[in-house]
Amino acid sequence: MQVHRFALLLLCASAMLLPAQAPETLDVLNTEYTKAQATWMEAVTAARKAGTAREALPASPVFDFLPRFRALAEKAPASEESGRALLWIYQNERGRDAAENQKLAAAKEALLNQLLDNHAGAAFLAPLARTLARTISYGEEPNLRILKLLAAKNQTAQVRTWVLFGLGAWGLESEKASPEEKAEGRRLIEELIAQHPDSEAAKASSGMLFAADHLKLGDTPPDFETTDVDGVAFKLSDYRGKVVVLDFWGFW
């Protein structure tokens, strides 16, 4: 009995001497995930070169990191670190196949609502605003609703530039926009260019007003000069009155 007590005391003393484990932080998680992602990409590239079937490729590390980001997000829901963790989950969570992605749709909507309920005015939502603004034509109604909410609650320059871009683009380019909304879209893009000329959003919007004024159905297209495959110069206006098909292509 005395031996058991001594052994127990020894174990307790040893545990007290062990260094305390540092709490998991968002910076630590992001660093670990970046490294894991790079390692995974190298493994996938090597596997593809070896002829590995798609279904046998290594799984993304995102599935191992999601529970850790969720645990961090749940610690203090109103904190900035929690909000950033929620944003990471929203941007990175995915299913392992199309069926799982469909099931996740409602959960991601709830996650987004939670993020906006607690952090709608935060500057760290800029990546979310950017994604919504740049893809507004692919999902107009949901993106429009969120951008309008951010317009009302977020005054940070990082977010506001993309809100102006997204709402302006929708007004200028959407077939669903009313004449009043199109006029408002123009005003928003003009505000973006005037107030934030050096922002990424302003630079991305540089051609919108030109397109709205000169590239509508029925307009005479802007003239340009180029060369054909034989190096002979020609202008678009050389073919005025004829049927012309313009094929713009490139590598992005």
RATA-V771422 format. One record per residue. N is the residue number from 1. RES is the residue in one letter. SS is DSSP state (h for helix, s for strand, l for the rest). PHI is phi in degrees with one decimal (NA if undefined). PSI is psi in degrees with one decimal (NA if undefined). Layout:
{{N & RES & SS & PHI & PSI} {N & RES & SS & PHI & PSI}}
This chain:
{{1 & M & l & NA & -42.3} {2 & Q & h & -64.4 & -35.5} {3 & V & h & -64.8 & -42.1} {4 & H & h & -62.9 & -42.0} {5 & R & h & -64.3 & -40.0} {6 & F & h & -65.0 & -41.5} {7 & A & h & -63.5 & -40.0} {8 & L & h & -65.2 & -43.6} {9 & L & h & -62.3 & -37.7} {10 & L & h & -65.3 & -41.5} {11 & L & h & -64.7 & -42.6} {12 & C & h & -62.7 & -42.6} {13 & A & h & -64.5 & -38.6} {14 & S & h & -65.1 & -40.9} {15 & A & h & -63.6 & -36.6} {16 & M & h & -67.7 & -26.5} {17 & L & h & -82.6 & -16.9} {18 & L & l & -68.5 & 141.9} {19 & P & l & -65.8 & 140.2} {20 & A & l & -67.5 & 137.9} {21 & Q & l & -72.8 & 129.7} {22 & A & l & -65.7 & 139.9} {23 & P & l & -64.8 & 144.5} {24 & E & l & -73.1 & 130.3} {25 & T & l & -119.9 & 166.0} {26 & L & h & -63.9 & -40.2} {27 & D & h & -61.2 & -42.8} {28 & V & h & -62.4 & -46.6} {29 & L & h & -61.6 & -45.3} {30 & N & h & -62.3 & -41.0} {31 & T & h & -63.5 & -46.0} {32 & E & h & -62.9 & -41.4} {33 & Y & h & -67.1 & -40.4} {34 & T & h & -59.8 & -42.9} {35 & K & h & -66.2 & -43.6} {36 & A & h & -64.0 & -38.4} {37 & Q & h & -64.5 & -42.0} {38 & A & h & -64.4 & -43.0} {39 & T & h & -63.1 & -41.5} {40 & W & h & -63.6 & -43.5} {41 & M & h & -61.7 & -39.2} {42 & E & h & -63.6 & -41.2} {43 & A & h & -66.7 & -40.2} {44 & V & h & -65.2 & -43.1} {45 & T & h & -60.5 & -44.4} {46 & A & h & -64.5 & -40.9} {47 & A & h & -65.4 & -39.5} {48 & R & h & -65.8 & -40.8} {49 & K & h & -62.9 & -30.0} {50 & A & l & -83.1 & -1.5} {51 & G & l & 84.9 & 18.6} {52 & T & l & -65.4 & 136.5} {53 & A & l & -64.7 & 150.2} {54 & R & h & -54.6 & -43.4} {55 & E & h & -70.6 & -13.5} {56 & A & h & -101.5 & 3.9} {57 & L & l & -68.5 & 154.1} {58 & P & l & -58.4 & 143.3} {59 & A & l & -74.5 & 146.7} {60 & S & l & -62.7 & 143.2} {61 & P & l & -69.2 & -9.7} {62 & V & h & -56.7 & -33.8} {63 & F & h & -69.8 & -28.4} {64 & D & h & -78.6 & -28.7} {65 & F & h & -89.0 & -23.2} {66 & L & h & -55.2 & -46.8} {67 & P & h & -61.0 & -33.4} {68 & R & h & -72.0 & -39.7} {69 & F & h & -67.5 & -37.0} {70 & R & h & -63.2 & -43.7} {71 & A & h & -60.7 & -39.5} {72 & L & h & -67.8 & -39.9} {73 & A & h & -65.9 & -28.3} {74 & E & h & -84.7 & -10.3} {75 & K & h & -65.1 & -49.6} {76 & A & l & -145.6 & 85.2} {77 & P & l & -52.4 & -27.7} {78 & A & l & -88.9 & -6.4} {79 & S & l & -79.5 & 157.6} {80 & E & h & -64.2 & -38.0} {81 & E & h & -62.8 & -39.5} {82 & S & h & -63.6 & -43.3} {83 & G & h & -62.4 & -42.0} {84 & R & h & -65.6 & -36.3} {85 & A & h & -65.8 & -41.6} {86 & L & h & -61.6 & -41.1} {87 & L & h & -63.1 & -41.5} {88 & W & h & -60.6 & -44.6} {89 & I & h & -61.5 & -45.6} {90 & Y & h & -60.8 & -40.0} {91 & Q & h & -79.0 & -24.3} {92 & N & h & -113.4 & -19.0} {93 & E & l & -65.7 & 136.2} {94 & R & l & -154.9 & 162.7} {95 & G & l & -88.7 & 168.5} {96 & R & l & -80.9 & -12.0} {97 & D & l & -155.4 & 179.5} {98 & A & h & -61.7 & -37.6} {99 & A & h & -64.0 & -42.0} {100 & E & h & -67.2 & -36.4} {101 & N & h & -62.7 & -37.8} {102 & Q & h & -64.5 & -41.2} {103 & K & h & -67.3 & -28.6} {104 & L & h & -78.1 & -15.8} {105 & A & h & -55.5 & -48.4} {106 & A & h & -66.4 & -38.8} {107 & A & h & -65.2 & -38.5} {108 & K & h & -69.6 & -34.3} {109 & E & h & -63.6 & -42.8} {110 & A & h & -65.1 & -39.4} {111 & L & h & -62.6 & -42.9} {112 & L & h & -63.3 & -42.1} {113 & N & h & -62.1 & -40.4} {114 & Q & h & -63.2 & -42.4} {115 & L & h & -62.1 & -44.6} {116 & L & h & -73.7 & -32.4} {117 & D & h & -61.6 & -39.2} {118 & N & h & -98.3 & -20.2} {119 & H & h & -139.6 & 26.8} {120 & A & l & -60.4 & -24.5} {121 & G & l & -97.2 & 8.5} {122 & A & l & -84.2 & 142.3} {123 & A & h & -68.1 & -25.5} {124 & F & h & -71.3 & -2.9} {125 & L & h & -82.4 & 3.1} {126 & A & h & -55.0 & -44.0} {127 & P & h & -61.0 & -36.1} {128 & L & h & -65.8 & -46.7} {129 & A & h & -61.1 & -39.2} {130 & R & h & -62.8 & -46.9} {131 & T & h & -61.7 & -45.4} {132 & L & h & -63.1 & -42.8} {133 & A & h & -67.5 & -40.5} {134 & R & h & -76.2 & -18.8} {135 & T & l & -115.7 & 19.2} {136 & I & h & -61.5 & -30.4} {137 & S & h & -72.6 & -13.4} {138 & Y & h & -92.9 & -13.9} {139 & G & l & -158.8 & 69.0} {140 & E & h & -60.5 & -51.4} {141 & E & h & -63.0 & -53.4} {142 & P & h & -60.4 & -45.1} {143 & N & h & -63.6 & -40.5} {144 & L & h & -62.8 & -42.3} {145 & R & h & -61.5 & -45.1} {146 & I & h & -70.0 & -40.8} {147 & L & h & -63.9 & -37.2} {148 & K & h & -66.3 & -37.6} {149 & L & h & -64.2 & -44.4} {150 & L & h & -64.6 & -34.8} {151 & A & h & -61.7 & -35.1} {152 & A & h & -80.9 & -30.1} {153 & K & h & -114.2 & -11.4} {154 & N & l & -122.1 & 117.9} {155 & Q & l & -110.0 & 9.7} {156 & T & l & -73.9 & 142.2} {157 & A & h & -61.2 & -36.3} {158 & Q & h & -60.1 & -38.5} {159 & V & h & -87.3 & -42.0} {160 & R & h & -61.7 & -35.6} {161 & T & h & -60.1 & -40.6} {162 & W & h & -76.5 & -29.2} {163 & V & h & -64.5 & -45.8} {164 & L & h & -60.4 & -43.1} {165 & F & h & -61.8 & -49.4} {166 & G & h & -65.3 & -48.5} {167 & L & h & -67.7 & -36.2} {168 & G & h & -66.6 & -42.9} {169 & A & h & -62.9 & -40.9} {170 & W & h & -63.3 & -44.6} {171 & G & h & -63.5 & -41.1} {172 & L & h & -78.0 & -32.6} {173 & E & h & -111.2 & -19.2} {174 & S & l & -77.9 & 135.5} {175 & E & l & -69.5 & -18.3} {176 & K & l & -85.8 & -11.3} {177 & A & l & -72.9 & 136.6} {178 & S & l & -76.6 & 167.4} {179 & P & h & -56.3 & -37.7} {180 & E & h & -65.9 & -40.3} {181 & E & h & -69.7 & -33.3} {182 & K & h & -66.6 & -40.6} {183 & A & h & -64.7 & -39.3} {184 & E & h & -66.9 & -37.0} {185 & G & h & -60.2 & -43.3} {186 & R & h & -61.9 & -44.3} {187 & R & h & -60.9 & -40.2} {188 & L & h & -67.3 & -41.6} {189 & I & h & -66.5 & -39.8} {190 & E & h & -63.2 & -39.4} {191 & E & h & -64.4 & -43.5} {192 & L & h & -58.6 & -48.2} {193 & I & h & -67.7 & -36.8} {194 & A & h & -74.5 & -41.0} {195 & Q & h & -93.2 & -24.5} {196 & H & l & -134.1 & 56.8} {197 & P & l & -61.7 & -26.8} {198 & D & l & -94.3 & 1.4} {199 & S & l & -75.7 & 155.5} {200 & E & h & -60.4 & -38.5} {201 & A & h & -64.0 & -41.9} {202 & A & h & -63.8 & -42.4} {203 & K & h & -64.7 & -36.9} {204 & A & h & -69.4 & -22.9} {205 & S & l & -94.0 & 3.5} {206 & S & l & -57.5 & -31.9} {207 & G & l & -94.4 & -2.5} {208 & M & h & -65.1 & -45.7} {209 & L & h & -67.7 & -38.6} {210 & F & h & -61.4 & -45.2} {211 & A & h & -63.0 & -41.4} {212 & A & h & -64.2 & -32.4} {213 & D & h & -89.7 & -26.5} {214 & H & h & -127.1 & -7.9} {215 & L & l & -120.2 & 30.3} {216 & K & l & -83.3 & 158.8} {217 & L & l & -57.1 & 130.4} {218 & G & l & 96.1 & -14.0} {219 & D & l & -75.0 & 154.0} {220 & T & l & -76.4 & 124.3} {221 & P & l & -68.4 & 149.8} {222 & P & l & -60.3 & 140.2} {223 & D & l & -78.4 & 151.2} {224 & F & l & -152.3 & 161.6} {225 & E & s & -122.1 & 139.9} {226 & T & s & -153.1 & -167.7} {227 & T & s & -123.6 & 151.5} {228 & D & l & -86.2 & -172.2} {229 & V & l & -65.5 & -19.2} {230 & D & l & -95.3 & 3.7} {231 & G & l & 84.8 & 10.2} {232 & V & l & -86.2 & 128.1} {233 & A & s & -73.0 & 143.9} {234 & F & s & -153.7 & 161.8} {235 & K & s & -116.7 & 152.4} {236 & L & h & -59.5 & -37.7} {237 & S & h & -64.8 & -16.2} {238 & D & h & -62.4 & -21.8} {239 & Y & h & -107.4 & 17.9} {240 & R & l & -58.3 & 135.0} {241 & G & l & 91.2 & -6.4} {242 & K & l & -110.5 & 161.5} {243 & V & l & -77.2 & 123.9} {244 & V & l & -126.2 & 133.0} {245 & V & l & -110.1 & 119.2} {246 & L & l & -100.5 & 124.7} {247 & D & l & -116.1 & 104.3} {248 & F & l & -94.7 & 126.9} {249 & W & l & -147.4 & 166.6} {250 & G & l & 179.0 & -173.2} {251 & F & l & -116.6 & 123.4} {252 & W & l & -121.5 & NA}}
